[in-house]
Amino acid sequence: MGVDPSARIHPSAVVENGAEIGPGCIVGPFSVIGPGVRLGPDVEVKSHAIVTGLTEIGAGTVIFSFANIGDVPQDLKYRGEETHLIVGARNRIREGVTMNTGTAGGGGVTRVGDDCLFMTGAHVGHDAQVGNGVIMANHAALAGHCVIGDGVIIGGLSGIHQWVRVGKGAIIGAVTMVTNDVIPYGLVQGPRGTLDGLNLVGLKRRGVAREDIAALRAAFQALAQGEGSFQERARRLSDEATSAYVREMVGFVLAESDRSFLTPG
């Protein structure tokens, strides 16, 4: 067990042999740190939290009470193979959050970026790939193999179907089931999620230039109302786009995916 001398570990915590606890870490009462866990500098694990499995937690991340981080995937095909969970820096993982390691069939790694907020009861399933600055509100859930772009916001009690990709800057409303890919900067809401427009509020908050927002709006209309299939419209846009934001949207649509898309109504 490698415990940095500057780490503070409550006497009631269980830190198993083999765990690595970095400088400045705080491990609270009755928490459990498994033998394959690596806590980076200044990580705080509050009371009654569990961090287990082959799990790495990045610097400055805080894990709140009753979270279960790094346990085995909820996949009946899992047979005990060694798989990983890698969590980046400065994340806030609130009470009751669960994050699972990957599976051999899904690449073996569940990965979370930096500066994310996972509110109470949120779930990150096996082999999910979560970008930076993502917010998952209370009891939102990602199924296995999801890919979530940077800056995505997922509303409370919403579920993302397995293999779905959600593009950068998209927003998912509360109590929404998302069964197909979501374009970057898209706005999805409704019990069975529908693509209702662009996340204009989010774009403005990020300081995106007016001309880029106008280009995105025009591109969205072209995807919604142009001739041919959704993919054909996207290919035409790829030949015409000058805005980097539009090119990003089109590239997402034309990339390989295991799901179809939510298309504009």
NORVEN-V54341 format. One record per helix or strand of 3 or more residues. SS is the DSSP state (2 for helix, 1 for strand). FROM is the first residue (numbers start at 1). LEN is the number of residues. If there is no record, write none. Layout:
SS:FROM:LEN
SS:FROM:LEN
This chain:
1:37:3
1:54:4
1:68:4
1:84:4
1:98:3
2:104:3
1:109:4
1:186:4
1:194:5
2:200:6
2:210:16
2:230:11
2:244:11
